[in-house]
């Protein structure tokens, strides 16, 4: 994936009795009376909804993101003409509807563009070095004549070769010249910018506007294969609609200290193009992370720039009335030579070409997109890990200030607010390996005061929101209204494994006044507890690791929300942490899984089970995580409380790694043993 898309991980908390006191402090809740405490300042309350069925990738949800949202509503002079909201990203479906990477919201559902039967496709023959892990549209801009210009990492649409950029003319996707050349894995076309101000209707002949592409490409091309006729254009290129050709912008040469030096964002104001990224020079001119290209044809820095090349600019937005440029990213403070500036967000004043601070209270700035309300007095930010006001954010922040819409204002006063709905802050999502699915990549304020957000998050506030959610600001809840804890979890099942017990359950049908944030599992006898983490409220599993092997336990579960700990569940089935273990294992033939096949053996002890008790072997190949049950040939517990097992494998398993474990019934499991191939 492109370097602008960082990832987070998170795990499961497993606590013994010794950790209970600390955990209880961390999870302090209102008193038994049920009265909620007054909320601190700095909160924008409201409600979330998921538009339609959300947007996803079938089969692997870690691959799905929304990177761009756009509509006529973002242009004051065009907003009175109704039109759909467009989304672009790596998604391919909405519910059961196929939507290949660009779709539209018609007010009730996400659909393909009207008349589009193919969308943006990753073709069988790639026209570039295979870049991003997930082909998709990462940048998109809407023209005043309803043309869409898309850029990213993709091949074609309906057999039309696109080479990473394409134009939608209302009926089909068309090539833009010979496209743009990408040669580095992970690079994409990051952003598309229209060379038209919209504000004040500076130009109404949209069909001849210049379109700019920004990203990690290295050249423009005159042939479909990007061969010897390619023009050098590193990170920035301009497309002429008049002759259907891409051209460099100035010298187009970027340099920087990061391994992948490129541009990530752009904006256009009064015949001046602004760009941001992680570069240090552009066209031979020193420019720290930001630069401007004027009508006279030269590159110039923006003041002192924005700091170290260890940081990046990811977002640029033009204020709808003042034309001031707002820049977001990962840069720290102070930036632009402005003392007291807030991390990650700063203003370049349109009238005096000077950097000014924006708001107070933002403690970390990892910002990916910026949006303004229709009247220009409210600014919304979307971001990712570490993006916070004080200690709270969950990837969405808001600033309301009259300074935003005041042409005479310089620094913008006011404190940043985080959003909260039904006790849940911002947006969230699970982690899968290195991919954290909770970031906000796109921000699109609506004319009615709501805001649509896109990214890779799974929930928005308390509701499901598959990569896209709409937040409507509202009044704070009554601080004295009664609150209720959740009901009892159900279907609590315990499984005894080797020196552990795993407990699973189903969420209660009644969650109380607020969403559940944690579960508490209690073992009997002994009272040891296991608590799920606040960062994973949907987790319905906890594993005890310090119970006494051979002791029979039952378990109860209760949920926690803003109203306190809820009703206890019924007790689980009895389960025992097992000391069933494989004590020795070996392979016969030194060429195990390399030559003509091998025989593996395992033996161990089974305390507490009667002689003759049947055991079931389980096999896992190549550490895949998937265990296969062996339905015959399992060992039995011997009179001495031990077992022995062997199995011959054919040469079909040559070169593979095998793991083996054993179970007795459904709730008793041994450790595992692994047999590896000879190297």
N, C-alpha and C positions, 0 to 999 in steps of 0.2 A: 504494500500500500504506500501512498505518497508519504513523504517525511512529515507533512503537516498533521498527520493523524496519529497522535500518541495513544498509548494504551495503558490500562491499569489492570491490576489483578486483586482478588480478594478471596478469603477462605472461610472456613467454618470454625467457630469457637468450640472447643471441647474443654470443659472446666470440671475439676474435681471439687470436693467440699472445701478445700483450702482456699479456693479462689472465690468462694461465695460472698464473703464480706466486701471485697473490692468490687465485684460485679453488682452487688446490691446498691452500692453508692453510685456507680455509673448509670444505673437504670432507675434512679429515684423517680417516683411518680406521685400524682396528687393523693391527698389523704383519702381515707375511706369514705368521707362525706361525699366525694364525687365532685366537689367544686374545683373547676379549672382555674389556674393562676392567670393573671393578666399577661399578655404577650409583650415582649419588648418592642421598641420602635424599630423601624427598618424593615418592616414586613409589608408586602403587597398581597393581600388576601384575594382569593378568587376561585374560579372553578375551571376544571379541565374537561375537555371532551376529545375523543379520538375521531377525526373525520373519516367516515366510512369504515373500511376494514383495514386501514393502515396500509403500509407498503413493506414488502418483504422479498426475500429470495427463497424459493422453495427448496427444502432439503438442508439448508445451512444458513441459519439466521445471522451468523457472525459476518456473512458477506454483504449484508444489506445496510445501506446508509442512504439518507437524503442529504445531498450536498448543496442544493440550490432550490429556492422558492422565489417565484416572481409573478407579478400580475400588473395590470394597468393601475391598480390602486396606489402603487409606489410613486407614480408620476402625477403631480398635482394637476397638470394641464390635460391629462388623459383619463383621470380617475372617473369622470362623469360618464364615460362610455363603458357599459357593462362588459365583462369578459371573464374567462375562467382564471383560476390560479394554477400555475404550472409548477411541477416538481421534477427535479432531475437528480439522478444518483446511480446507485448500483443495484437497485431493486428490480425485480422482474414480475412481481405479482401484487395484486390487492385482493385478498380473499381468493376467489376462484378465477378472477379476471387476470389475464396475462397483460402486463404493462412493461415493456422492455425499456427501462431506464429513463424514459421521459413520459410523464402522464399529466392529466389535468383533473382538477377538482371542480365539479359542476354544481356543487352545493349539496349533493346527496351521495355522491360516490366518486371514487377515483376510476378514470377510464383512460384508454389510449387517446392520443390526439385525434380529433374528429377526422375520420377517413384514413388513419394510420393503421395499417394491418401488420406491420413488422416492428416498429420502434427502432431503437438503436441496438444493433446486433454485434456480437463477437463472431466474426466469420471464420470459416474453416481455414482460409489462407490469411495469415496475419501479415499486415502491411508494414509492421514495425517490429523491432526487437520486443519480445513479450515483456511489457512493462508492468503495470499494476497487477497485483494478484487477482483483482476483480475488475474486469472491463466495465466501464461505466462512464456517465457524464458527470464531470466534476465542476464545470463552469457553464453558465447559461445566461443569456441576456435577451430581453424582449425589445423589439423595435417598435416605433410608433405606428408602423403599418401592420402590426401583428405578426411579423416574421420572428422566428426564434433562431438564435445562433447558439450552437452547443459545442463544447469542447471537452475532451477527456482522454480516455484510452479505449478506442473502439475501432472497428473495421468498416462496417457497412450498414446499410438499411435496404432491404428488399433488392439485393444484388447490386446496389449502387455503392461503389467504393468511396469511402469517406476519409480515411486516413486521419482519424482523431479529431476532426472538426466537421460540422455539418450545418446546413441551413434548412429550416422548415418553412415552406412558402404558403402554408395553409392547406395543402393537399398531399405533399410528399416531402421526404428528406432529399436534399440535393447536395452534391459535393461543393466544397468551397475551394476552387482551384484544384490543385493536386494535393491539398492537405498539408499537414505538418509532420516533421520527422522526429521521432523519439528513439533514442539509442541506449538509454540507461534504464535498467530495470527499476521499477518503482516510480519513475517520472510520469507525469500526465500533463495535459493542458488544464491548468488550475482555475482559470477565470476567463470570462469573456466580457468585454467592455464596448459599449456603443458610443461612437464619437458624435453624440448629440446631447445637448444639455437638457432637453425637455422643459426645464424650468424657464418660464417666460417665452416658450416657443421660439427659441433662437433660430431654429431651422425646421421647416415642416416638410422638406423633401427627403423623407426618410430613406428612400430607395438608393440615394447616392452617399449615405453616411458611411464613414470608415468604421470597420469593426476591428477591434484589437483582441488578440489572443495572448494570454499570459501563462507561463508555466515552466515545464522542464524540457521542452523540445529544443532542438539544435539547428533546425533549418526549415526553409520553405522549399517547395518542390515544383518543378514544371512537368514531372512525369510521375505516374502512379507508383513507381518503385522507389522514389526518392533517390535517384542515382546521381550521376556526375553533374547534372544540371542544378542540383540543390543550391539554394542561396543560404548563406550563414545567417541565422537569426536566433541567437541563444536566449531563450526565455521570453522574448517579446517580438511580435510580428503584427503587421497591419494588413487587412484584407480590403481590396478595392472592389466594391460591388459593380463598378462601371466596367472593369475588364476581367472580373473573376480571377484575380491574381493576388497572391500573398507577396508582401515586401517586408524587408527589414525596417526597423524604426531607428533612425540614426545609424550608428555603427552596430548597435544591437549586441555589443560584447559585454558580458557580465563576468566579474571575478569575485571571489570570496574565499573564506577560509574553511567553510564547511564542505563535507564530502560531496554534497549535492547542492550546488549553488544555483538558485533559480528564483523566479518571481512567483508570488502566491496570490496577489490581489492588485486590482487597479480601479481607477475612477477617472472621470472626464469632466472638466469644468472650464467653460469659456475658452475653447481651443487649446486647452492644456491637458495633457495626459499625465496622470500620477500613477506610479507603480510602487509596490512594496514587496519585499522578500527577505532573503538572507545574504544579500550581496554587499560588497564593500566599494566596488567601483562599477560604473556602467558607461560604456562608450569612452573609456579612459578618464572619466570624471569621478573623483572621490565622492561617494554618496552612501552614507551608513544606513542601510536597510530601506531607504525611501529615496525617490528621485522624481523629477518632473521633466517632461519633454514639451517644449513650447512650440507655438506655431512657426517660430523662426527656424526650427529644426534642430535645436541643440538640447543636450541633456544637462540638467542643473541639479545640485543638491537641494534639499529642503532644510534650510538652516544648518544646524550642527548634526542633523540626522538623529537616529534613535538608539545609538549605543552599540554594544558588542555584537560581533558576528556569531556569538553563541546563541543569539536570540533571532526572532523572525517577526516580520509583519505578515499577518494572515487575513486582515480585513480592512477595507476602505469603504466609507460611505459618505455621500454628499448630503448635507442638510437640505431639506426641501425648500426652504425660503432664504436662508442666509448664504447658501453656497459654501459654507465652511466645510473643510474636509476633516473627517474623524477617522483616526487610524487605530487599529487594534492588533494585538499579537501577544508575544511572550516577553517583550522587553520589560525591564524593571524600572526602578526610579532612583534618582530623578532622570527624566529623559528629555531630549530636545533642549537641554540646558535650562529646563524649567524647574526650579526648586519646588518641592512639595507636590510634584506631579504624581498621579496615581499609576500604579503598575498596569501595563497592558493597554491603556487607552489615553489618547491625547488628541488635541485639536490643532489643526493648521488653519489659522485665520485667513479667510479669503481676501480681506481688505489690506492687511499689513504684512502678510507673509511671515508670521511669527507663530511659534508653538505656545499653547496655553494648556493649563491643567484642566481636567474634567472631573468634577465631583470629588467627594471624600469618602473614605471608608473601604475602598477596594484594596484588599490586602494581598491579592495575588491575581495576576492577569494573564490567563491563557485563553485569549479571545479569538473566536473563529468567525463571528458575523455581528453586524450592527444594523439596527433598524430604528426608524423614527415614526412617531405617531403622525396622523394627518395634519395636526396643527403645529407640529414641530416642537412641542414643549416636553415631550417624553421620549426617552432614548432607551432601547432594549438591547441587551447583549446576550449572546449565546457563546458557550465555551466548553472547556473540558477540565481535566484533573487540576486541582489546586486553584481553580477560578472561584474566588470567594469575596464576600463583603463581611468583614469581621471573621467569624468562623463558619458562616453559612452561605450556601449558594445552590449547590446541586445544579450548576450549569446554566442558570437563568438569572439575570439581574436587570433592574429597572432604575432609571434616574429621571425624576421630574423636576424641571427647573425652568423658570422664565428666561434665564440667561441663554438657553439653547436657541430660542427663537428671536432673541434680541440682536439685531445687527451691530449694535454698539458695544455689546458685551464682549469681554475678552476671556478671562478664565470663567469656567462654568461652575457655579456654586451648587450645593445640594449633596445629600447623602444617597448612596446606592442602597436599594431595597432588594431583598430576595423574595421570591414568590412562595406562597404557602396555600395549600388547599386541603381542607379536612385534616389538618395536623401534619401533612406530608410536605416536605420542602422540595421544590424543583422537580427534576426528572431523574429517573434511576433506570438501572438495567443490570443484568448479570455479567459476570466475567467468564470468558472462555479462553483459556490459555493466556496469550498476551493481548487479547482483544477485550477492552472494556466497553460494554455496550450501554453507555449512558451519556455520551457527548451530544451537544447541540451544535450543528454545523450551519444552520440557516435560520434567519429571523425575518418574518414578513408581517408587519403590523397591518391590521385590517381597518377599513373606513369606520366600522362601528366601535372601535376601541379595543377589540380583541386582537390577539397576536397568534399567528401560526408559527410553530417551531418545527424544524426538521433535524434529524441526526441519526444516531443509531440506538437511541434509548428505547426501552420496552414499556415503561410506565411513566405517566405524567401525573404528579400528585397521587391520588388514590386510584386512578383508573388505568386500564390497559391502553397503551398508545403505541402502536407498532411503527416506530420511526417518525411519526408525525402527530402533533397534538396542538389543540387550540386552547389558549388560556384567556379567560374573560375576567378582568379585574372586578372585585366586588368589595363590599364593606366587611370590616372585621366581625367575627362571630361574637355573640353575646358572651362576655367572660363569666357570667354567673349562671349560664344555662347548665343544667345537669349533664354530666357525661357518664357513659356506661362502659364498663369493661366488656371484653368479649365473652361469648359462651364457651362451652367445653369443646375441645378438639375430639375427634372421633377416630375409630378404627386404629387404635394404638397397637402396634405390633413390635415385639422385641425379638431379636435374633442373636443368639449366643455364638460368638466366633472365638478365634484363638486369643484368649486373654482380654477380649473386649465384648461389649454388647452394643449392637446397633438398634436404635429405636426410631421407628417411622410412624407417622400419623397423618390424618387429614385435617385441614383447617376447619374451624367451627363454622356452621352455617350462619351464625349471627356474630359479626365482628365487633359490635358495639358502636360507640359514637365516633370512633376513629379507626383507621386501618391498624392492623396488628403489626407491631415492630419487632417483637421477639417472642420466643417460646422458652418456657422453663420446664425441663424434664427432671423428675425426682425419682430416685431409686428407693425401693423398700425391700429389705431392711437397710439401714445405714444412713439414709437421707442425702446421699451424694446427688449432685445436680449437674446438668449439662444445659447450657444456655446458647441459643443461636444468636448470631451477631446482628446488631442494628443495621449493618450494611446489606443484609440479605433477608428481608422480612418474609420472603416467600419460601424460605427453607423450612422443610418439614421433616428434618432428619437430624439426629444428634448421636454421637458415639461416645460411650463411656470407656475409658482406658485404664482405670485404676480400681476396678472392682475385684473382689476376691474370687479367683478361679474355683469352681466347684460349688459355689453358693448359688442358691436359687433366688432370683430377683423378679419383682414385678415393677412396673413403671407407670406413672401418671404424668400428664402434660397439661399445661395451662398457658394461655396467650397473654401478652401485654399490649395495651394501647394507652392513649392519653388518659383513660379513665382508671387505669390500674391493672393489676393481675386479674385475669378472668377465672371462670369456673374450672375446676379440675376435671379432667377426663376420667372415665372409668379405667380401672387398672388393666394393664396389658396382660398378655399371656405370660406364663412363667418362662424365664430364660436364664441360662447359666453361662458365665464367661468360661470358656473351655481351656483345658490344658491338653486337649488332643493335639499331638504334634508329631510331625515327621522328624525323626531323630537321625536318620541316615538315608542317603539316596545315592545312586550311582548309575553308570551306563556301562553296558558291555559292548566291547569293540571300541578301540581308541579312535576309530573314524566315525564316531557318532554323528548321524545325520550328514555324513559326507560321502559315504560309499554305498554299500549294499544294504543299509538299514541297521537298526540297533535295538537292543532290549534295555529298557530302563527299569530300575527297581526303586522301591521306597519302603521304609519300615518305620514304626514308631510306637507310641504308647497311647492308650485310650482309657484313662482312669475314670471310674464311675459308671462304666457300661458293662452289661452282662455279656458273658461269653456267647458268641454266635450272633451278636448284633450286627446287622448288615451296614456296611459303609459304602458310600458312593464316590467314585473318583470324578474329578473335574479337570479339564485340560484347557490351557490357553497357549496359543501359538504366537511367537514373536512379540510378546508384551503388548498385545493389541488391546487389552482390557476386557475382552469378551471371553467368558468361560463357557466351555462346551461340556454338557453332562454326558458321562459314559453310562449307558443304560444297562450294561452287563459286565461281568467279570470283576466286580468290586470285591474288596476283601471283607472278612468278618473279624470281629473282635475275638482274639484267642482266649484260652483259659487263663493265660498269664497276664491278660489285660493289654496285650500287644497286637500289632497287625503287621502283615507283610504283603506286598503287592508287586507284580511285575507285568510289563506289557511290551510286546515286540512291535516295532514300527518299520515300515518298508522304506525303500529308497525314495519314495515320493516326498518324504520329509527332509531330504538332503538340504543342508545349509540352514535349517531353521532352529529356533530356540523354543523350548518347551517348558511350561510351568505346570505343576500338579498340586492339587489340594484335595481334601476329603471332607465329606459331610456325613452326619448321622441325623436322619430326619430333616426337618426344615430349619432348625434353630441351633444347630451345633456344627461348628466348622473348625478345621485345623489351620495351621499355618500353611504356607506354600513352599515348594522346592522348585528350583529352576535348573534345567539341563541345557547347556549351551553347546553349539557346534564347535568342533576343533578348528582352530585358526591356523 
